[in-house]
């Protein structure tokens, strides 16, 4: 593969709803540039982009694939992203390093939830975008209807650059509304525009010229003055409008029969911003704490952003990056801006799906990969030793769906922690943690498919077989009134006995305070050397509460009196005395069960608002507020974790897959008495079962 300078590079992300044809479009782009000699198909598992066994099994994209295409002296780095909502992390990775988003829309289905979501993500990254209406050749396809939908939803900046020739199976090519020329067939052969499209082309041309003129003061003046804009002026206005995000061009085609794809490629070369024309990127210099604006220059300070990490069983770790400034050479040394440590760069690659094409260097503005970096992770910046830089990181949404993980065998247990660490390194939207209150290892992700695929990957890539189950709820216990009790431990055997005597006052504390220990001993009733043992005993016993065995919290234990024996008293005796005080006092202090309450932000199309709010009431939830955003309603609510562990699945079925939500921990609150009773009964049965097993 040739080496390209920044002005000849186009970095574009293919985004859109699942099954809108993004991977087929990437395949057609590759085929048209001669990189492959036949059109691969997702259904036949022959596409370059979907090479992962799990992608081939499910017939959907799971990873972002890099597909570089060389065309007319330019290099188009195509980032093919998944459309399924669970893999939002991959979409964000791609948009972070792209200079343009191609939003692929199905000509039959029109705007779908994935279209809306990727639009929001592109807004977040402030990158220009265009629409590609795909599958125009399908039955019931209607590019005109979809164009009207796009205008209604995304505003008057949406402008048709092409009009399809023929409908459904008769679709044969497109007319460019700027040049009024037609391009037909796979090779986009230029012909005269069909006469029956003249009126339609002129109508759309007027709208396009108006949108293009608005990007430049001189052009809008000329346009409003009633003067005709030249083709060159329209092009200049269109290019500026795309870059500013005020014009969103609409192109159309059909990726599978490879129609309208060559004109898309030419559009990318003519109008898509190069890395030199994209928004300036600002990096922070950790040495000076100052911001520095970078440009895509090979001679600038080195700034390489890592946007994706792949755990490859053969190569080890594969790190995908974009060079924002400077040039990265193979067999060189760089510094990790986060850690300050040196990394050795081995051979550099340009990736094409899973194929690794070795190159000597990657210039500013280009995208590449390198294997076997020691400690570099996604979101890190690689820079020169003498000029440290950190580029802004990608922020990922919080996970919403969790499972408990249990190894099948002892071998799986031994390999589990290393494999999980590598999996999380590869996918930052996965979280793995040990829940201290339940002792479970929990994996959380963006949905059931996300977590299911992660568990399958552990087996395929790392040979670790795990069983999954619903995580236990980390309940806690607390008290609601103050009591005073004696805890006395006395044991006489032959020889030295054991004696510890404590008087302890238990007091409830405000929610979220935790545990406090205090002492009010006068006159040495309990020697100061034994007081730490009382606190230690209390901290031990409070981990197994009296109601259902959950940790007890939000209370104070005050040691205010007691007695000791000069010979028989010891630390262990006072520790055991504290245990007895806890077991005697907590049941008298009106103990209650506490459960975690979560904050939810639920975004749904407005027609489902009533269903979502009604469902929230059945889940013991509390709606805190509602906000209208266009055709979407954003509902903020609080609900107990016990009721919403599977809310990701519930919300999708309630909203035809169009709703999504974020969730984070808020606080602990008292469990209603009737529900608490069921939890306590269940815990007692489990404990009885465990005791029986121990006896056997």
VOVO-576808 format. One record per residue (C-alpha): x negated, y negated, z negated; residue in one letter. Coordinates in steps of 0.1 Angstrom, whole numbers, always signed. Layout:
BEGIN
> X, Y, Z, a
...
//
This chain:
BEGIN
> +0, +0, +0, x
> -13, -35, +9, x
> -21, -62, -16, x
> +3, -92, -16, x
> +0, -127, -28, x
> +28, -143, -49, x
> +44, -162, -20, x
> +49, -129, -1, x
> +65, -110, -31, x
> +102, -107, -39, x
> +112, -92, -73, x
> +149, -82, -72, x
> +171, -61, -95, x
> +199, -40, -82, x
> +227, -43, -109, x
> +264, -36, -111, x
> +290, -12, -122, x
> +283, +26, -123, x
> +289, +42, -88, x
> +289, +9, -69, x
> +261, +24, -47, x
> +229, +7, -61, x
> +207, +38, -57, x
> +221, +45, -22, x
> +212, +8, -13, x
> +177, +13, -27, x
> +174, +44, -6, x
> +185, +26, +26, x
> +159, -2, +19, x
> +132, +24, +16, x
> +142, +41, +48, x
> +144, +9, +68, x
> +108, +0, +58, x
> +95, +34, +68, x
> +85, +44, +33, x
> +107, +76, +37, x
> +116, +93, +69, x
> +151, +103, +60, x
> +179, +88, +39, x
> +181, +104, +5, x
> +215, +110, -11, x
> +224, +109, -48, x
> +249, +138, -44, x
> +222, +160, -28, x
> +195, +151, -55, x
> +173, +138, -27, x
> +170, +101, -36, x
> +136, +87, -45, x
> +151, +66, -73, x
> +171, +93, -93, x
> +142, +118, -99, x
> +148, +126, -136, x
> +164, +161, -141, x
> +191, +145, -163, x
> +199, +119, -135, x
> +202, +147, -110, x
> +224, +168, -133, x
> +248, +139, -140, x
> +246, +122, -106, x
> +241, +88, -122, x
> +210, +66, -128, x
> +197, +66, -164, x
> +163, +49, -159, x
> +153, +18, -140, x
> +133, +29, -110, x
> +108, +7, -92, x
> +111, +9, -54, x
> +86, -13, -36, x
> +95, -19, +1, x
> +71, -35, +27, x
> +89, -55, +53, x
> +78, -82, +78, x
> +46, -90, +59, x
> +64, -92, +26, x
> +67, -69, -4, x
> +102, -65, -20, x
> +100, -49, -55, x
> +134, -34, -59, x
> +143, -24, -95, x
> +172, +1, -93, x
> +191, +0, -126, x
> +217, +22, -142, x
> +253, +10, -141, x
> +266, +31, -170, x
> +272, +8, -201, x
> +251, +31, -224, x
> +219, +22, -206, x
> +220, -16, -211, x
> +184, -16, -222, x
> +172, -5, -188, x
> +192, -32, -171, x
> +178, -59, -195, x
> +143, -46, -188, x
> +148, -51, -150, x
> +164, -85, -152, x
> +136, -98, -175, x
> +110, -93, -147, x
> +132, -99, -116, x
> +135, -133, -99, x
> +169, -125, -83, x
> +198, -101, -92, x
> +216, -84, -65, x
> +251, -77, -80, x
> +264, -47, -61, x
> +302, -46, -59, x
> +324, -17, -46, x
> +346, -29, -17, x
> +374, -6, -28, x
> +373, -12, -66, x
> +362, -48, -66, x
> +352, -64, -99, x
> +347, -39, -127, x
> +335, -40, -163, x
> +299, -34, -152, x
> +301, -64, -128, x
> +312, -87, -157, x
> +285, -73, -180, x
> +255, -76, -157, x
> +267, -112, -148, x
> +265, -120, -186, x
> +230, -105, -188, x
> +218, -124, -157, x
> +232, -156, -174, x
> +212, -147, -205, x
> +180, -146, -184, x
> +191, -175, -163, x
> +182, -158, -130, x
> +197, -165, -96, x
> +220, -138, -81, x
> +238, -128, -50, x
> +267, -104, -44, x
> +264, -74, -21, x
> +299, -59, -13, x
> +290, -23, -6, x
> +310, +6, +8, x
> +329, -16, +33, x
> +332, +15, +55, x
> +354, +34, +29, x
> +391, +40, +31, x
> +410, +12, +13, x
> +379, -11, +14, x
> +388, -47, +16, x
> +358, -71, +16, x
> +381, -102, +20, x
> +401, -92, -12, x
> +369, -86, -31, x
> +355, -120, -20, x
> +387, -137, -33, x
> +383, -119, -66, x
> +346, -130, -69, x
> +356, -166, -62, x
> +384, -165, -88, x
> +362, -150, -114, x
> +328, -166, -108, x
> +337, -200, -94, x
> +334, -220, -62, x
> +296, -215, -59, x
> +305, -180, -45, x
> +300, -184, -7, x
> +303, -158, +20, x
> +271, -156, +41, x
> +284, -127, +62, x
> +318, -116, +75, x
> +322, -78, +82, x
> +329, -66, +118, x
> +357, -40, +117, x
> +375, -25, +87, x
> +370, +8, +69, x
> +357, +35, +92, x
> +355, +10, +121, x
> +330, -12, +102, x
> +300, -16, +125, x
> +281, -47, +114, x
> +282, -83, +101, x
> +284, -119, +114, x
> +260, -144, +99, x
> +281, -175, +92, x
> +251, -199, +94, x
> +239, -188, +128, x
> +273, -175, +140, x
> +255, -144, +154, x
> +266, -107, +150, x
> +243, -79, +138, x
> +255, -44, +145, x
> +243, -8, +139, x
> +216, +6, +116, x
> +189, -15, +133, x
> +210, -47, +130, x
> +209, -54, +168, x
> +218, -90, +175, x
> +249, -96, +197, x
> +275, -122, +203, x
> +301, -128, +176, x
> +335, -111, +183, x
> +360, -138, +194, x
> +387, -126, +170, x
> +364, -136, +140, x
> +358, -172, +152, x
> +384, -188, +130, x
> +374, -168, +99, x
> +337, -175, +104, x
> +343, -213, +108, x
> +365, -213, +76, x
> +338, -196, +56, x
> +310, -217, +73, x
> +327, -249, +60, x
> +328, -235, +24, x
> +292, -224, +27, x
> +279, -257, +40, x
> +298, -276, +12, x
> +282, -253, -15, x
> +247, -256, +2, x
> +250, -294, +5, x
> +257, -298, -32, x
> +222, -285, -41, x
> +206, -316, -25, x
> +216, -353, -30, x
> +206, -363, +6, x
> +225, -334, +21, x
> +257, -341, +1, x
> +255, -377, +12, x
> +252, -367, +48, x
> +280, -341, +44, x
> +304, -365, +27, x
> +296, -391, +54, x
> +312, -367, +79, x
> +279, -358, +96, x
> +273, -323, +108, x
> +244, -306, +90, x
> +218, -288, +112, x
> +211, -251, +108, x
> +177, -259, +91, x
> +194, -283, +66, x
> +220, -256, +58, x
> +192, -231, +52, x
> +172, -255, +30, x
> +204, -264, +10, x
> +212, -227, +7, x
> +177, -218, -5, x
> +177, -246, -31, x
> +213, -236, -42, x
> +203, -199, -47, x
> +172, -209, -67, x
> +193, -234, -89, x
> +220, -208, -93, x
> +247, -232, -79, x
> +252, -210, -48, x
> +259, -173, -51, x
> +258, -159, -15, x
> +280, -129, -7, x
> +266, -103, +18, x
> +283, -71, +27, x
> +275, -37, +41, x
> +276, +1, +36, x
> +244, +16, +21, x
> +252, +53, +29, x
> +255, +49, +67, x
> +228, +21, +64, x
> +249, -8, +78, x
> +242, -44, +69, x
> +211, -34, +49, x
> +185, -49, +73, x
> +203, -82, +72, x
> +201, -81, +34, x
> +164, -75, +36, x
> +159, -105, +59, x
> +180, -126, +36, x
> +157, -117, +7, x
> +126, -128, +26, x
> +143, -160, +38, x
> +162, -171, +7, x
> +152, -151, -24, x
> +128, -170, -47, x
> +92, -158, -47, x
> +74, -156, -81, x
> +60, -191, -73, x
> +96, -205, -69, x
> +111, -188, -100, x
> +118, -206, -132, x
> +85, -214, -150, x
> +76, -190, -177, x
> +65, -203, -211, x
> +40, -182, -232, x
> +30, -189, -267, x
> -7, -190, -276, x
> -10, -173, -311, x
> -44, -189, -316, x
> -33, -225, -312, x
> +5, -219, -319, x
> +12, -240, -288, x
> +33, -232, -258, x
> +17, -229, -223, x
> +36, -230, -190, x
> +23, -203, -166, x
> +25, -202, -128, x
> +20, -171, -106, x
> -16, -179, -98, x
> -43, -152, -95, x
> -68, -177, -110, x
> -47, -186, -140, x
> -51, -171, -176, x
> -42, -134, -176, x
> -6, -128, -188, x
> +9, -93, -182, x
> +43, -85, -196, x
> +52, -49, -205, x
> +89, -43, -197, x
> +91, -5, -198, x
> +74, +25, -212, x
> +78, +61, -200, x
> +67, +91, -218, x
> +54, +113, -190, x
> +46, +149, -201, x
> +18, +151, -176, x
> +2, +116, -175, x
> +10, +108, -211, x
> +24, +73, -216, x
> +31, +53, -185, x
> +34, +15, -190, x
> +53, -7, -165, x
> +44, -43, -163, x
> +47, -76, -144, x
> +17, -99, -139, x
> +30, -135, -146, x
> -5, -151, -143, x
> -40, -140, -134, x
> -47, -107, -117, x
> -50, -73, -134, x
> -80, -52, -122, x
> -83, -14, -126, x
> -112, -2, -149, x
> -111, -35, -169, x
> -106, -44, -205, x
> -77, -66, -218, x
> -64, -77, -252, x
> -29, -69, -266, x
> -15, -103, -276, x
> +6, -88, -304, x
> -21, -67, -321, x
> -53, -86, -310, x
> -68, -52, -302, x
> -86, -43, -269, x
> -70, -19, -244, x
> -89, -2, -216, x
> -72, -4, -183, x
> -78, +28, -162, x
> -64, +33, -127, x
> -35, +10, -117, x
> -5, +22, -98, x
> +23, +9, -77, x
> +53, +32, -86, x
> +78, +44, -60, x
> +103, +64, -80, x
> +81, +90, -96, x
> +53, +87, -70, x
> +22, +69, -82, x
> +3, +50, -55, x
> -32, +40, -68, x
> -43, +4, -62, x
> -74, -16, -72, x
> -56, -47, -85, x
> -21, -61, -92, x
> -19, -98, -83, x
> +1, -126, -100, x
> +39, -121, -95, x
> +36, -84, -87, x
> +48, -53, -106, x
> +28, -22, -114, x
> +20, +6, -139, x
> -9, +19, -158, x
> -13, +52, -178, x
> -26, +61, -212, x
> -26, +27, -230, x
> -32, +34, -267, x
> -10, +11, -286, x
> +8, -12, -261, x
> +46, -10, -263, x
> +75, -25, -244, x
> +77, -63, -250, x
> +39, -66, -255, x
> +17, -91, -235, x
> -17, -81, -222, x
> -41, -111, -219, x
> -78, -121, -218, x
> -97, -118, -251, x
> -107, -155, -252, x
> -72, -167, -242, x
> -45, -149, -263, x
> -9, -152, -250, x
> +25, -138, -259, x
> +54, -139, -235, x
> +90, -141, -248, x
> +103, -106, -256, x
> +135, -89, -244, x
> +162, -88, -271, x
> +183, -56, -272, x
> +219, -51, -285, x
> +223, -32, -318, x
> +232, +5, -315, x
> +269, +14, -320, x
> +270, +52, -320, x
> +250, +74, -345, x
> +244, +112, -350, x
> +226, +131, -377, x
> +197, +152, -364, x
> +187, +187, -377, x
> +159, +208, -363, x
> +169, +243, -351, x
> +137, +260, -363, x
> +106, +253, -385, x
> +86, +246, -353, x
> +111, +220, -342, x
> +108, +204, -376, x
> +70, +201, -373, x
> +72, +185, -338, x
> +103, +164, -345, x
> +88, +131, -359, x
> +61, +127, -332, x
> +86, +134, -304, x
> +112, +110, -319, x
> +86, +83, -321, x
> +77, +87, -285, x
> +113, +87, -274, x
> +120, +54, -293, x
> +89, +39, -277, x
> +103, +48, -243, x
> +138, +34, -251, x
> +140, +4, -275, x
> +178, +6, -276, x
> +175, +39, -296, x
> +169, +37, -333, x
> +158, +66, -355, x
> +157, +63, -393, x
> +160, +83, -425, x
> +191, +74, -445, x
> +178, +74, -481, x
> +212, +79, -497, x
> +222, +110, -477, x
> +187, +123, -469, x
> +197, +127, -432, x
> +176, +117, -401, x
> +199, +95, -380, x
> +196, +86, -344, x
> +217, +57, -331, x
> +222, +44, -296, x
> +246, +26, -272, x
> +271, +54, -269, x
> +277, +92, -268, x
> +261, +97, -234, x
> +230, +77, -244, x
> +225, +98, -276, x
> +233, +131, -258, x
> +208, +124, -231, x
> +182, +114, -257, x
> +186, +148, -275, x
> +184, +167, -242, x
> +152, +147, -233, x
> +136, +158, -265, x
> +141, +194, -255, x
> +130, +189, -218, x
> +100, +166, -224, x
> +87, +176, -258, x
> +102, +211, -264, x
> +120, +200, -296, x
> +155, +215, -301, x
> +178, +196, -323, x
> +214, +201, -335, x
> +235, +170, -338, x
> +264, +163, -362, x
> +284, +133, -375, x
> +263, +114, -401, x
> +274, +114, -437, x
> +287, +81, -449, x
> +262, +66, -474, x
> +287, +59, -502, x
> +276, +44, -535, x
> +291, +43, -569, x
> +294, +14, -594, x
> +312, +5, -627, x
> +339, -21, -633, x
> +338, -26, -671, x
> +312, -29, -699, x
> +306, +0, -724, x
> +282, +8, -752, x
> +271, +44, -757, x
> +245, +64, -775, x
> +222, +87, -757, x
> +204, +111, -781, x
> +180, +139, -772, x
> +170, +162, -800, x
> +154, +196, -796, x
> +139, +216, -825, x
> +119, +247, -816, x
> +89, +263, -833, x
> +62, +237, -836, x
> +66, +201, -824, x
> +102, +191, -814, x
> +116, +165, -791, x
> +134, +134, -803, x
> +146, +103, -785, x
> +176, +81, -795, x
> +189, +52, -774, x
> +219, +29, -776, x
> +226, +15, -742, x
> +251, -11, -729, x
> +263, -7, -693, x
> +275, -39, -676, x
> +289, -43, -641, x
> +270, -67, -617, x
> +281, -86, -586, x
> +283, -66, -554, x
> +249, -63, -537, x
> +228, -70, -568, x
> +215, -34, -572, x
> +202, -22, -606, x
> +188, -42, -635, x
> +172, -29, -667, x
> +168, -50, -698, x
> +160, -44, -735, x
> +171, -62, -767, x
> +152, -42, -792, x
> +145, -58, -826, x
> +122, -46, -853, x
> +107, -18, -833, x
> +138, +5, -834, x
> +123, +20, -802, x
> +85, +15, -798, x
> +76, -6, -768, x
> +55, +23, -754, x
> +88, +43, -749, x
> +109, +16, -733, x
> +94, +21, -697, x
> +104, +58, -701, x
> +140, +48, -708, x
> +140, +27, -676, x
> +124, +55, -656, x
> +150, +80, -669, x
> +178, +56, -659, x
> +164, +51, -624, x
> +162, +89, -619, x
> +197, +98, -631, x
> +215, +69, -613, x
> +206, +85, -579, x
> +233, +112, -587, x
> +265, +94, -597, x
> +292, +109, -619, x
> +320, +106, -594, x
> +308, +123, -563, x
> +270, +125, -567, x
> +263, +92, -547, x
> +237, +67, -560, x
> +251, +43, -586, x
> +244, +6, -580, x
> +253, -30, -590, x
> +251, -24, -628, x
> +228, -34, -657, x
> +216, -10, -684, x
> +205, -28, -716, x
> +187, -9, -742, x
> +197, -27, -774, x
> +191, -1, -802, x
> +178, +33, -810, x
> +155, +53, -833, x
> +125, +75, -830, x
> +105, +101, -849, x
> +68, +95, -855, x
> +58, +130, -845, x
> +86, +144, -822, x
> +93, +113, -801, x
> +77, +113, -766, x
> +82, +96, -732, x
> +100, +127, -719, x
> +124, +127, -749, x
> +134, +91, -743, x
> +137, +97, -705, x
> +162, +126, -713, x
> +180, +104, -738, x
> +185, +78, -710, x
> +200, +106, -688, x
> +225, +115, -716, x
> +234, +79, -721, x
> +242, +75, -684, x
> +263, +107, -683, x
> +282, +96, -714, x
> +286, +60, -706, x
> +293, +57, -668, x
> +326, +78, -669, x
> +339, +54, -696, x
> +330, +23, -676, x
> +358, +29, -650, x
> +335, +40, -622, x
> +346, +34, -585, x
> +333, +45, -551, x
> +319, +19, -527, x
> +317, +22, -489, x
> +297, +3, -463, x
> +318, -23, -444, x
> +306, -33, -409, x
> +310, -65, -389, x
> +323, -59, -354, x
> +324, -82, -324, x
> +347, -66, -298, x
> +350, -79, -262, x
> +380, -67, -242, x
> +400, -78, -211, x
> +429, -99, -225, x
> +456, -73, -216, x
> +441, -49, -242, x
> +439, -74, -271, x
> +471, -62, -287, x
> +461, -25, -285, x
> +427, -33, -301, x
> +441, -53, -329, x
> +468, -27, -336, x
> +441, +1, -336, x
> +419, -20, -360, x
> +448, -20, -385, x
> +450, +18, -384, x
> +413, +19, -392, x
> +417, -2, -424, x
> +401, -30, -405, x
> +406, -68, -410, x
> +407, -91, -380, x
> +387, -122, -388, x
> +392, -142, -356, x
> +399, -143, -319, x
> +384, -163, -291, x
> +394, -165, -254, x
> +365, -165, -229, x
> +380, -166, -194, x
> +399, -134, -189, x
> +382, -118, -219, x
> +391, -118, -256, x
> +364, -117, -282, x
> +378, -102, -315, x
> +357, -104, -347, x
> +366, -80, -374, x
> +354, -60, -404, x
> +361, -23, -409, x
> +347, +5, -431, x
> +320, +26, -414, x
> +339, +58, -422, x
> +367, +47, -399, x
> +346, +35, -369, x
> +318, +60, -365, x
> +332, +70, -332, x
> +346, +36, -322, x
> +324, +35, -290, x
> +344, +64, -276, x
> +378, +51, -290, x
> +373, +16, -275, x
> +364, +30, -241, x
> +395, +52, -239, x
> +417, +24, -252, x
> +405, -1, -226, x
> +399, +22, -196, x
> +361, +19, -202, x
> +362, -19, -200, x
> +358, -29, -236, x
> +325, -31, -255, x
> +314, -41, -289, x
> +285, -48, -313, x
> +283, -37, -349, x
> +261, -46, -379, x
> +262, -39, -416, x
> +280, -65, -437, x
> +285, -54, -474, x
> +297, -26, -497, x
> +333, -27, -509, x
> +355, -5, -531, x
> +371, +25, -515, x
> +409, +26, -520, x
> +419, +50, -548, x
> +437, +76, -527, x
> +409, +79, -502, x
> +383, +79, -530, x
> +400, +109, -546, x
> +397, +129, -513, x
> +360, +120, -511, x
> +354, +130, -547, x
> +373, +163, -543, x
> +353, +171, -512, x
> +320, +163, -529, x
> +329, +186, -559, x
> +337, +215, -535, x
> +303, +210, -517, x
> +284, +209, -550, x
> +302, +240, -562, x
> +293, +258, -530, x
> +256, +247, -533, x
> +255, +260, -569, x
> +270, +294, -558, x
> +243, +297, -532, x
> +216, +289, -557, x
> +229, +316, -581, x
> +229, +342, -553, x
//
